[in-house]
Amino acid sequence: MQKPLKIAILDMYNNVPGEGMRCIVNLVNEFQEREQIPVDTTIFNVRANNEIPDLSFDIFISTGGPGSPLESEDAWEKPYFEFIDALFAHNNSEEVKSGESTKKYLFLICHSFQLVSRHLGIGKVTRRRGTSFGVFPVNQIDKGIKEELFEGLPEPFYVVDSRDYQLVSPNKKRIKELGVTLLRMEKERPHVNLERAIMAIRYSQEVFGTQFHPEADAIGMLKLLSTDEKKKAVIKTHGLEKYNDMIDKLDDPDKILLTESIIIPKFLKKATTSILQAELVS
């Protein structure tokens, strides 16, 4: 009997209610059912309870969340970055190269993406002039780079964006040192004289991240956009026409529904295939 695949979900929501955790758990459960693979999932409440997983897990998903991703004295921050460093070190270790251990896979979403990018020195994380919230296109940075997690998505493809901070000003020297690949930028805004944020990064063969929310589904977004607070905020910032356009995009099978069905499922499939192949060889 195949041993269960161990997945750790790092909950970065700091006990603030949201749709992200539901979406991620649903995607993991759907993957388990679709692939007929036993999965053992554990949730770690990182920011509220200072819970950090060890490296006994196979796959890690670190969520989005509210609040600032800038440097703080919060108790969880140091052990969180120690975990991140340990995962990269493990994947480059002699233990892995000799086949004694398998590589670990990590997906970083929004808040986690900003935290890790800041920690690695990939660019500057700054507060946005205004909140970005809605359904927007993201553009390819280098058309010569093919990213397998985006296969099946159009150019550009649409994402759910919800953030007050942004990763900008990429550090080219540091990016080259780390072997990092920048993949996507936020939509083009010819009328806005502001730097465009980096929206997706491949940090390594095993570590991937997006500043948008690939886990977001139409149900959760519709629920959020239907609240009086969020509806008024969107209309105040973007106007009623833009609000109605967001609602329409949620039902479009070529936009959010497509993005949700491809990126994280492909990540889970790729990671699982690599892990099982490595275990067979060893």
C-alpha positions as CSV (number, residue, x, y, z in Angstrom):
1,M,0.0,0.0,0.0
2,Q,1.3,3.4,-0.9
3,K,2.2,5.6,2.0
4,P,0.3,8.9,2.2
5,L,1.7,12.0,0.5
6,K,2.2,14.5,3.3
7,I,1.1,18.1,2.6
8,A,1.5,21.0,5.0
9,I,-0.6,24.1,4.6
10,L,1.0,27.1,6.2
11,D,-1.9,29.3,7.3
12,M,-0.8,32.9,7.2
13,Y,-4.2,34.5,7.8
14,N,-3.5,35.3,11.4
15,N,-7.0,34.1,12.5
16,V,-8.7,36.6,10.1
17,P,-11.6,34.9,8.3
18,G,-11.2,34.5,4.5
19,E,-11.9,32.3,1.5
20,G,-8.3,31.3,0.8
21,M,-8.0,28.4,3.2
22,R,-11.3,26.9,2.0
23,C,-10.1,27.1,-1.6
24,I,-6.7,25.6,-0.9
25,V,-8.1,22.7,1.1
26,N,-10.7,22.1,-1.7
27,L,-8.0,22.0,-4.3
28,V,-5.9,19.5,-2.3
29,N,-9.0,17.3,-1.7
30,E,-9.9,17.4,-5.4
31,F,-6.4,16.4,-6.3
32,Q,-6.5,13.5,-3.9
33,E,-9.8,12.3,-5.4
34,R,-8.8,12.8,-9.0
35,E,-5.4,11.1,-8.7
36,Q,-6.5,8.4,-6.3
37,I,-3.5,9.1,-4.1
38,P,-3.6,9.0,-0.3
39,V,-2.9,12.4,1.2
40,D,-2.3,13.4,4.8
41,T,-2.9,17.2,5.1
42,T,-1.8,19.2,8.2
43,I,-2.6,22.9,8.7
44,F,-0.1,25.1,10.6
45,N,-1.4,28.4,12.0
46,V,1.9,30.3,11.5
47,R,1.2,33.9,12.5
48,A,-1.3,33.4,15.2
49,N,0.2,30.4,17.0
50,N,3.8,30.4,15.7
51,E,3.3,26.9,14.3
52,I,6.0,25.9,11.8
53,P,6.2,22.5,10.0
54,D,9.4,20.5,9.9
55,L,10.8,19.0,6.7
56,S,9.1,15.6,7.1
57,F,6.4,16.8,4.7
58,D,6.6,16.4,1.0
59,I,4.7,19.4,-0.2
60,F,4.1,22.8,1.4
61,I,1.6,25.5,0.5
62,S,2.1,28.9,2.2
63,T,-1.0,31.0,2.0
64,G,-1.8,34.7,1.4
65,G,-3.0,36.8,4.3
66,P,-3.8,40.2,5.7
67,G,-1.4,42.8,7.1
68,S,2.1,43.9,6.3
69,P,4.8,41.7,4.8
70,L,7.5,44.2,5.8
71,E,10.1,43.3,8.4
72,S,8.7,43.0,11.9
73,E,9.5,41.7,15.4
74,D,6.7,39.1,15.3
75,A,7.6,35.9,17.0
76,W,6.7,33.7,14.0
77,E,8.9,35.6,11.4
78,K,12.3,34.3,12.4
79,P,11.3,30.6,12.5
80,Y,9.3,31.0,9.3
81,F,12.4,32.2,7.4
82,E,14.5,29.5,9.0
83,F,12.1,27.0,7.6
84,I,12.3,28.6,4.2
85,D,16.1,28.6,4.3
86,A,16.1,25.0,5.5
87,L,13.9,23.9,2.6
88,F,16.2,25.4,0.0
89,A,19.3,23.9,1.8
90,H,17.7,20.5,1.9
91,N,16.9,20.5,-1.8
92,N,20.6,21.3,-2.5
93,S,22.0,18.8,0.1
94,E,24.2,15.8,-0.5
95,E,21.4,13.7,1.1
96,V,19.1,14.6,-1.8
97,K,21.8,14.3,-4.5
98,S,22.7,10.8,-3.3
99,G,19.0,9.7,-3.4
100,E,18.8,9.2,0.4
101,S,16.0,11.8,0.6
102,T,13.5,13.4,-1.8
103,K,13.2,17.1,-2.6
104,K,10.6,19.3,-1.0
105,Y,8.1,21.3,-2.9
106,L,6.7,24.7,-1.9
107,F,4.0,27.0,-3.4
108,L,4.0,30.6,-2.1
109,I,0.8,32.8,-2.4
110,C,0.6,36.6,-2.2
111,H,1.6,37.5,1.4
112,S,4.0,34.5,1.5
113,F,5.3,35.4,-1.9
114,Q,6.1,38.9,-0.7
115,L,7.7,37.7,2.5
116,V,10.0,35.2,0.8
117,S,10.9,37.6,-2.0
118,R,11.9,40.2,0.6
119,H,13.9,37.7,2.6
120,L,15.8,36.5,-0.5
121,G,16.4,40.1,-1.7
122,I,14.7,39.6,-5.0
123,G,13.3,43.1,-5.1
124,K,11.6,45.7,-3.0
125,V,8.4,45.1,-1.2
126,T,6.5,48.4,-0.7
127,R,3.0,49.6,0.2
128,R,0.9,50.3,-2.9
129,R,-0.6,53.7,-3.4
130,G,-4.0,52.1,-3.3
131,T,-5.4,48.6,-2.8
132,S,-5.4,46.3,-5.8
133,F,-8.6,44.2,-5.7
134,G,-10.4,42.4,-8.5
135,V,-10.0,40.3,-11.6
136,F,-7.1,41.4,-13.8
137,P,-4.8,40.1,-16.5
138,V,-1.1,39.4,-15.9
139,N,1.4,39.7,-18.6
140,Q,4.4,37.5,-19.6
141,I,7.8,39.1,-18.9
142,D,9.9,37.1,-21.3
143,K,8.1,35.4,-24.2
144,G,11.0,33.0,-24.7
145,I,10.4,31.4,-21.3
146,K,7.9,28.5,-21.1
147,E,6.4,27.8,-17.7
148,E,4.8,24.4,-17.4
149,L,2.4,25.5,-14.6
150,F,0.9,28.1,-17.0
151,E,0.4,25.6,-19.9
152,G,-3.2,25.8,-21.0
153,L,-3.6,29.4,-20.0
154,P,-4.0,32.2,-22.6
155,E,-1.8,35.3,-23.0
156,P,-2.5,37.2,-20.9
157,F,-4.5,35.2,-18.4
158,Y,-6.8,36.5,-15.7
159,V,-6.2,36.3,-11.9
160,V,-7.7,37.3,-8.6
161,D,-5.6,40.1,-7.1
162,S,-6.1,41.3,-3.5
163,R,-3.2,43.2,-1.9
164,D,-2.0,46.5,-0.3
165,Y,1.7,45.7,-0.9
166,Q,3.7,44.8,-4.0
167,L,7.1,43.4,-5.1
168,V,8.8,45.8,-7.5
169,S,12.3,46.9,-8.5
170,P,13.9,43.5,-9.2
171,N,17.5,43.1,-8.0
172,K,19.0,41.7,-11.2
173,K,22.3,40.7,-9.5
174,R,20.6,38.8,-6.7
175,I,18.2,37.2,-9.2
176,K,21.1,35.9,-11.2
177,E,22.9,34.6,-8.1
178,L,19.9,32.6,-7.0
179,G,18.9,31.4,-10.5
180,V,15.4,32.8,-10.1
181,T,13.1,33.4,-13.0
182,L,10.6,36.2,-13.1
183,L,7.6,35.2,-15.1
184,R,4.6,37.6,-14.9
185,M,3.9,41.3,-14.3
186,E,0.7,43.0,-13.4
187,K,-1.4,44.5,-16.2
188,E,0.0,47.3,-18.4
189,R,-1.2,50.7,-17.3
190,P,0.0,53.2,-19.9
191,H,-1.8,56.1,-18.2
192,V,-0.2,55.3,-14.8
193,N,3.4,56.4,-14.2
194,L,4.1,53.7,-11.6
195,E,6.3,50.6,-11.6
196,R,4.5,47.4,-12.4
197,A,4.6,44.7,-9.8
198,I,6.1,41.3,-10.3
199,M,3.3,38.7,-10.2
200,A,4.9,35.3,-10.5
201,I,8.3,33.8,-9.9
202,R,9.9,30.4,-10.2
203,Y,12.4,30.4,-7.4
204,S,13.8,26.9,-8.2
205,Q,12.6,23.7,-9.8
206,E,10.7,23.0,-6.5
207,V,9.6,26.4,-5.3
208,F,7.1,28.6,-7.1
209,G,5.1,31.7,-6.1
210,T,2.5,34.1,-7.2
211,Q,1.6,37.5,-5.9
212,F,-2.0,36.8,-7.1
213,H,-4.4,34.2,-5.8
214,P,-4.4,31.1,-8.0
215,E,-6.5,29.3,-5.5
216,A,-9.4,31.7,-5.7
217,D,-12.7,30.4,-7.0
218,A,-15.8,32.1,-8.3
219,I,-17.9,31.1,-5.3
220,G,-15.5,32.8,-2.8
221,M,-15.0,35.9,-4.9
222,L,-18.7,36.4,-5.5
223,K,-19.3,36.0,-1.8
224,L,-16.7,38.6,-1.0
225,L,-17.8,41.0,-3.7
226,S,-21.4,40.7,-2.5
227,T,-20.7,42.1,1.0
228,D,-21.7,45.7,1.4
229,E,-18.3,46.8,2.6
230,K,-16.4,45.3,-0.4
231,K,-19.0,46.3,-3.0
232,K,-18.9,50.0,-1.8
233,A,-15.1,50.0,-1.7
234,V,-14.8,48.6,-5.2
235,I,-17.4,51.0,-6.6
236,K,-15.8,54.0,-4.8
237,T,-12.4,53.1,-6.2
238,H,-13.2,51.7,-9.7
239,G,-16.9,52.7,-10.4
240,L,-20.0,50.6,-10.9
241,E,-19.1,49.5,-14.4
242,K,-15.9,48.0,-13.2
243,Y,-17.7,46.3,-10.3
244,N,-20.2,44.7,-12.7
245,D,-17.3,43.7,-15.0
246,M,-15.6,41.9,-12.1
247,I,-18.8,40.0,-11.4
248,D,-19.2,39.0,-15.1
249,K,-15.6,37.7,-15.2
250,L,-16.2,35.3,-12.4
251,D,-18.6,33.3,-14.6
252,D,-16.3,33.3,-17.6
253,P,-14.9,29.8,-18.1
254,D,-11.8,31.3,-19.8
255,K,-10.8,33.5,-16.8
256,I,-10.8,32.8,-13.1
257,L,-12.4,29.3,-13.4
258,L,-9.6,28.4,-15.8
259,T,-6.8,29.8,-13.7
260,E,-8.0,28.0,-10.6
261,S,-8.2,24.7,-12.5
262,I,-4.7,24.8,-13.8
263,I,-1.9,26.4,-11.7
264,I,-2.1,24.7,-8.2
265,P,-3.4,21.4,-9.6
266,K,-0.5,21.3,-12.0
267,F,1.9,22.2,-9.2
268,L,0.5,19.3,-7.0
269,K,0.7,16.9,-10.0
270,K,4.2,17.8,-10.9
271,A,5.5,17.7,-7.3
272,T,3.8,14.3,-6.6
273,T,5.1,12.7,-9.8
274,S,8.7,13.9,-9.0
275,I,8.4,12.6,-5.4
276,L,7.1,9.2,-6.4
277,Q,9.7,8.8,-9.1
278,A,12.5,9.7,-6.7
279,E,11.2,7.2,-4.1
280,L,11.1,4.4,-6.8
281,V,14.7,5.1,-7.7
282,S,15.9,5.1,-4.1
